[in-house]
């Protein structure tokens, strides 16, 4: 599970960030459960993309780094420090964060339009549906609201 915390008013960065995770999962043919939000105290929103758990593999590290790579591709810079995404990179035997971001950026470059479509789909939901009206699900003990489903992600990825 990958998460980022941001204020509820800054959707662009979280949508692109989560679209990066989702896009890399689709490219790797890993199941992506969807893009979710967790509504926290004081109006804070935690964005999460839930993908198939493949353990600590090259694929999982690329999925973690893909969000930062997406920000670099779309914004030309990293907008927010990806603390949660970097967590596993401090473990023994983990690859270099910078090298993995660079590899993810190379993989994602041909898919920038897909990243933008997925991010736009998140933004459309955010603009038209109050997050509090999305039914709450409990996943891994967290109370989450699904903003984009697996099907929504695949449709946006393929431009349907």
Order of alpha helices (4+ residues) and beta strands (2+ residues): beta-alpha-beta-beta-alpha-alpha-alpha-alpha-beta-beta-alpha
